[in-house]
Amino acid sequence: MQMQSIDHILNHCGCLKESESLVILCDHTTRDLAEAFRNQAVHTTPQVKLVEIPLAQSHGQEPPANAKELMFQAALIVCLCKYSLAHTKARLEAASQGARFLSLPFYSWDLLADPASGVDYRSQAPAVRRVADAFTKASCVHVTGPAGTDVKMDIRGRMGNYCPGFVSGPGELGSPPDIEANVPPVEDSASGLIVVDGSITHADLGLLEQPLKLSLMKGKIQSIDSGNKHYVRTLERIFGSSEPKRRLLAECGVGLNPLAKLSGVMLTDEGALGTVHFGFGSNATVGGQNAVDFHLDVVIRDASLKADHEFILKEGKLVL
C-alpha cells in the first residue's frame, strides 16, 4: 500500500518523467522514507540523488549550501525533511530555475497509508483554481468560526495561490495530501481574534484538546491565551521574543482535500476540507513581504470565510 502511495506521489503529484533529474532531501528522522522514495523513483529515472541534511529547528529554516547546489540543478525536488523548506529562499531560487517542488514535512508510513494521500488530485484542481481566483479578485477576507474566531484582513494587490497538490509546470510547489488555496494578507492589516480549535502544525503541539486564542492587531499577535497553559508556554517559546516578524499573520488558506481529516499531521490538517489555516512568519516566497526564517500554521474547524461579500466556505461547507 505504501509503495503504491509513493509511486502516486512521484508520478501523479510530482509528474516525474523518464530521465529527469530528481533530488530527494531528508534528515536523520526521515532517512528510511527517503530511501523508499529513491528505490521507487529509479524505476522512472536513473538520475536520482538523495541528500541528508541536518535536522532543522523549525519550518522555513534555510538548507546548507551543498543541498542548495543540488536543488538548483534538479527538475523535481522531493523534500522529506521533518520541517518544511517551502518558505525558504533556496526553494524560491530553485523554482526560478524551473525546479518543481514537493514539500512533504512530517511524512510517515502512516500518512502514506492515509486515503487522503491517494486522492485524485487533478479532479480537485478546478475547485482550487476557483478559490485562488476569488482571493486574487477580492480586497478583504473575513473569517469566522463556531469557537469564536472573528478576524478580518486586507488582501488588496495580493495574488491567490493555487496549490492543488501536484506540480506539472516549472517552478510549481505542492504538498500532497494538502490541497489548498491561500493568500498572503497585507502584513499590517489583520485584526480580530483567532480561536484555534483544530491543530497547530508543530511537533510539540499537533491536535488540540482545548482551544487557544490569538488576539491580533495591525497584523501581529498581541496575546496568546488558553485554559491549557502548556499550549501558551509552548507557543510563546516557539515564537520567541527576539524577532517580532515571526508573529505577523502571513497566510490565510482554505483546505480542499475531501478525504483529509484533522489528525495533528500538518499536511492533512491544512488540506482538510472545511478548515481554514492561518500561517505566521514568512510569506515572502508566496507573494508577501515578510522575509523571516520561520513559518507556523494554526488550523480552525468548520470555518466560514468571505472574500469581499462572497462566501467561499460557510460553516465548513465549500459554497463558491
C-alpha positions as CSV (number, residue, x, y, z in Angstrom):
1,M,0.0,0.0,0.0
2,Q,2.7,2.5,1.0
3,M,4.8,1.8,-2.1
4,Q,1.7,2.4,-4.3
5,S,1.3,5.7,-2.5
6,I,4.9,6.6,-3.0
7,D,4.5,5.9,-6.8
8,H,1.3,8.0,-6.8
9,I,3.2,10.9,-5.2
10,L,6.2,10.7,-7.5
11,N,4.3,10.2,-10.8
12,H,0.8,11.6,-10.3
13,C,1.8,14.5,-7.9
14,G,5.4,15.1,-9.0
15,C,4.8,14.3,-12.7
16,L,8.3,12.7,-12.7
17,K,9.4,11.9,-16.3
18,E,11.9,9.5,-17.7
19,S,15.5,10.6,-17.3
20,E,14.5,13.8,-15.3
21,S,16.9,14.8,-12.5
22,L,15.3,14.2,-9.1
23,V,16.7,15.4,-5.7
24,I,15.3,13.8,-2.5
25,L,16.1,15.8,0.7
26,C,15.7,14.3,4.1
27,D,17.2,14.5,7.6
28,H,18.1,11.6,10.0
29,T,14.5,11.3,11.2
30,T,13.2,10.5,7.7
31,R,16.1,8.6,6.1
32,D,14.1,5.4,5.8
33,L,11.3,7.1,3.9
34,A,13.7,8.9,1.6
35,E,15.4,5.6,0.7
36,A,12.0,4.1,-0.1
37,F,11.2,7.1,-2.4
38,R,14.6,6.7,-4.1
39,N,14.1,3.0,-4.6
40,Q,10.7,3.7,-6.3
41,A,12.0,6.7,-8.3
42,V,14.7,4.7,-10.1
43,H,12.1,2.8,-11.9
44,T,11.3,6.0,-13.7
45,T,14.7,7.8,-13.9
46,P,18.3,6.9,-13.1
47,Q,19.1,10.5,-12.2
48,V,18.2,10.3,-8.5
49,K,20.2,11.9,-5.7
50,L,19.4,11.5,-2.1
51,V,20.8,14.1,0.3
52,E,20.6,14.0,4.1
53,I,20.8,17.5,5.7
54,P,20.9,18.4,9.5
55,L,17.6,18.4,11.3
56,A,16.1,22.0,11.3
57,Q,14.7,23.7,14.3
58,S,11.5,25.0,12.6
59,H,9.7,25.4,9.3
60,G,11.4,27.9,6.9
61,Q,15.0,27.3,8.0
62,E,17.4,27.5,5.1
63,P,19.2,24.3,4.0
64,P,23.0,24.0,3.8
65,A,25.0,25.1,0.7
66,N,25.6,21.6,-0.7
67,A,21.8,20.9,-0.7
68,K,21.1,24.2,-2.4
69,E,23.6,23.4,-5.2
70,L,21.8,20.2,-5.9
71,M,18.4,21.8,-5.7
72,F,19.4,24.4,-8.4
73,Q,20.2,21.5,-10.8
74,A,17.0,19.5,-10.3
75,A,13.9,19.2,-12.4
76,L,12.0,17.8,-9.4
77,I,12.8,18.2,-5.7
78,V,11.0,15.9,-3.1
79,C,11.6,17.3,0.3
80,L,11.0,14.8,3.1
81,C,12.7,16.8,5.9
82,K,10.8,16.9,9.1
83,Y,10.3,20.7,8.8
84,S,9.2,22.4,5.7
85,L,11.6,24.1,3.3
86,A,8.7,25.6,1.2
87,H,9.1,29.1,2.7
88,T,12.9,29.3,2.1
89,K,14.9,31.4,-0.3
90,A,16.6,28.2,-1.6
91,R,13.2,26.8,-2.7
92,L,12.3,30.1,-4.4
93,E,15.6,30.3,-6.2
94,A,15.3,26.7,-7.4
95,A,11.8,27.4,-8.6
96,S,13.1,30.4,-10.6
97,Q,15.3,27.9,-12.4
98,G,12.4,25.7,-13.2
99,A,12.5,23.1,-10.4
100,R,9.2,21.6,-9.3
101,F,9.0,21.1,-5.5
102,L,7.0,18.6,-3.4
103,S,7.2,19.7,0.2
104,L,6.4,16.7,2.4
105,P,7.1,17.6,6.1
106,F,6.2,15.3,8.9
107,Y,5.7,12.4,6.5
108,S,5.4,8.9,7.8
109,W,4.4,5.4,6.8
110,D,1.0,6.0,8.4
111,L,0.5,9.1,6.3
112,L,1.3,7.2,3.1
113,A,-1.4,4.7,4.0
114,D,-4.0,7.5,4.7
115,P,-6.7,7.7,2.0
116,A,-6.1,11.4,1.7
117,S,-2.7,10.8,0.1
118,G,-4.2,8.7,-2.7
119,V,-6.9,11.1,-3.8
120,D,-7.2,12.1,-7.5
121,Y,-5.5,15.5,-7.2
122,R,-6.3,16.6,-10.7
123,S,-10.1,16.1,-10.2
124,Q,-9.9,18.6,-7.3
125,A,-8.0,21.2,-9.3
126,P,-10.9,23.2,-10.7
127,A,-12.2,24.0,-7.2
128,V,-8.7,25.0,-6.1
129,R,-8.5,27.4,-9.0
130,R,-11.9,29.0,-8.3
131,V,-10.9,29.7,-4.7
132,A,-7.4,31.1,-5.6
133,D,-9.0,33.3,-8.3
134,A,-11.6,34.6,-5.7
135,F,-8.7,35.6,-3.4
136,T,-7.0,37.4,-6.3
137,K,-10.1,39.4,-7.2
138,A,-11.0,40.3,-3.6
139,S,-10.0,43.2,-1.4
140,C,-10.6,41.7,2.0
141,V,-11.1,38.4,3.8
142,H,-13.4,37.8,6.8
143,V,-13.1,34.5,8.7
144,T,-15.4,33.4,11.5
145,G,-15.7,30.1,13.3
146,P,-18.1,28.4,15.8
147,A,-15.4,28.5,18.6
148,G,-15.3,32.3,18.4
149,T,-12.9,33.2,15.5
150,D,-13.6,36.6,14.0
151,V,-10.8,38.1,12.1
152,K,-10.5,40.4,9.0
153,M,-7.6,41.2,6.8
154,D,-6.7,43.3,3.7
155,I,-5.7,41.3,0.6
156,R,-5.7,44.1,-2.0
157,G,-2.9,43.6,-4.5
158,R,-2.2,40.1,-3.3
159,M,-2.5,37.0,-5.6
160,G,-4.3,33.9,-4.5
161,N,-2.0,30.8,-4.6
162,Y,-3.3,27.7,-6.4
163,C,-2.0,24.6,-4.6
164,P,-3.7,21.5,-6.0
165,G,-1.2,19.0,-4.6
166,F,0.5,18.2,-7.8
167,V,3.3,20.0,-9.8
168,S,3.2,19.8,-13.5
169,G,4.8,23.1,-14.6
170,P,8.2,24.7,-14.0
171,G,8.7,26.2,-10.5
172,E,5.4,24.8,-9.1
173,L,5.0,23.9,-5.4
174,G,2.9,21.1,-4.0
175,S,2.4,19.4,-0.7
176,P,0.2,16.3,-1.1
177,P,-2.1,15.4,0.6
178,D,-2.5,19.1,1.3
179,I,-4.9,20.6,-1.3
180,E,-5.5,24.3,-0.7
181,A,-5.8,27.8,-2.0
182,N,-4.2,30.6,0.1
183,V,-3.4,34.2,0.1
184,P,-0.8,36.4,1.9
185,P,-2.6,39.3,3.5
186,V,-1.2,42.8,3.7
187,E,1.2,42.4,6.6
188,D,-0.1,45.1,9.0
189,S,-3.8,44.6,8.2
190,A,-5.2,41.7,10.2
191,S,-7.2,42.4,13.3
192,G,-9.5,40.4,15.5
193,L,-9.5,37.0,17.2
194,I,-8.4,33.6,16.1
195,V,-9.6,30.7,18.3
196,V,-7.6,27.7,17.3
197,D,-9.8,24.6,17.9
198,G,-8.2,22.3,15.4
199,S,-4.4,21.9,15.5
200,I,-1.1,23.7,15.5
201,T,1.4,22.3,12.9
202,H,4.3,21.8,15.3
203,A,5.7,18.5,16.7
204,D,5.2,19.8,20.3
205,L,1.5,20.6,19.8
206,G,-0.4,19.0,17.0
207,L,-4.1,18.2,17.5
208,L,-5.5,20.4,20.3
209,E,-7.7,19.2,23.1
210,Q,-8.6,22.7,24.3
211,P,-8.9,25.9,22.2
212,L,-6.2,28.5,22.1
213,K,-6.9,32.2,21.5
214,L,-4.7,34.5,19.4
215,S,-5.5,38.2,19.6
216,L,-4.4,40.2,16.5
217,M,-3.9,43.9,15.9
218,K,-2.1,45.5,13.0
219,G,-1.3,42.1,11.6
220,K,0.6,40.9,14.7
221,I,-0.2,38.5,17.6
222,Q,-0.7,40.7,20.6
223,S,-1.6,38.0,23.1
224,I,-1.9,34.2,23.5
225,D,-4.3,32.6,25.9
226,S,-5.7,29.2,26.7
227,G,-7.1,27.2,29.6
228,N,-4.2,24.8,28.8
229,K,-1.2,26.8,30.0
230,H,1.2,24.2,28.4
231,Y,-0.1,25.4,25.0
232,V,0.6,29.0,25.9
233,R,4.1,28.4,27.2
234,T,5.0,26.2,24.2
235,L,3.7,28.7,21.7
236,E,5.5,31.6,23.4
237,R,8.7,29.6,23.2
238,I,8.2,28.7,19.5
239,F,7.5,32.3,18.5
240,G,10.3,33.7,20.8
241,S,10.7,37.3,21.7
242,S,13.7,38.4,19.7
243,E,12.0,38.6,16.2
244,P,8.6,40.2,16.2
245,K,8.2,39.4,12.4
246,R,7.6,35.8,13.5
247,R,4.3,36.9,14.9
248,L,3.0,38.5,11.8
249,L,0.0,36.9,10.0
250,A,1.5,35.7,6.8
251,E,-1.1,33.4,5.2
252,C,-4.8,32.6,5.1
253,G,-5.6,29.2,3.5
254,V,-8.6,27.1,2.7
255,G,-8.3,23.3,2.8
256,L,-9.9,21.5,-0.2
257,N,-9.0,17.7,0.1
258,P,-12.3,15.9,0.6
259,L,-10.6,12.8,2.1
260,A,-8.4,14.6,4.6
261,K,-9.3,14.7,8.3
262,L,-7.8,16.6,11.2
263,S,-5.2,14.3,12.8
264,G,-2.4,16.5,14.1
265,V,-0.4,15.9,10.9
266,M,0.5,19.1,9.1
267,L,-0.4,18.2,5.5
268,T,-3.7,16.5,6.2
269,D,-4.8,19.3,8.6
270,E,-4.0,22.2,6.3
271,G,-5.7,20.4,3.4
272,A,-8.8,19.2,5.2
273,L,-12.0,20.4,3.5
274,G,-13.9,22.7,5.8
275,T,-10.9,24.1,7.7
276,V,-9.1,27.4,7.4
277,H,-5.5,27.7,8.4
278,F,-3.5,30.8,9.3
279,G,0.3,31.0,8.8
280,F,2.5,33.2,10.8
281,G,6.0,34.4,9.9
282,S,7.4,34.1,6.4
283,N,5.4,34.8,3.3
284,A,8.0,36.4,1.0
285,T,8.1,33.2,-1.1
286,V,4.3,33.1,-1.7
287,G,3.7,36.8,-2.6
288,G,4.1,38.6,0.6
289,Q,6.8,40.9,2.0
290,N,7.7,39.3,5.4
291,A,11.1,37.6,5.0
292,V,11.9,35.7,8.2
293,D,13.4,32.2,8.8
294,F,10.2,30.9,10.3
295,H,6.7,29.7,9.5
296,L,3.9,28.2,11.6
297,D,0.3,27.3,10.8
298,V,-2.8,27.0,13.0
299,V,-6.0,25.3,11.9
300,I,-9.6,26.1,12.8
301,R,-12.6,23.8,12.2
302,D,-16.0,24.3,10.5
303,A,-14.9,27.8,9.3
304,S,-16.9,30.4,7.4
305,L,-14.8,32.6,5.0
306,K,-15.9,35.5,2.9
307,A,-13.8,37.1,0.1
308,D,-15.3,40.6,0.0
309,H,-19.0,39.7,0.3
310,E,-18.9,36.3,-1.3
311,F,-18.8,33.1,0.8
312,I,-16.1,30.7,-0.1
313,L,-16.8,28.5,3.0
314,K,-19.9,28.5,5.1
315,E,-19.8,26.5,8.3
316,G,-17.2,24.2,6.8
317,K,-19.0,23.7,3.5
318,L,-17.5,24.8,0.2
319,V,-20.1,27.1,-1.4
320,L,-18.1,29.0,-4.0
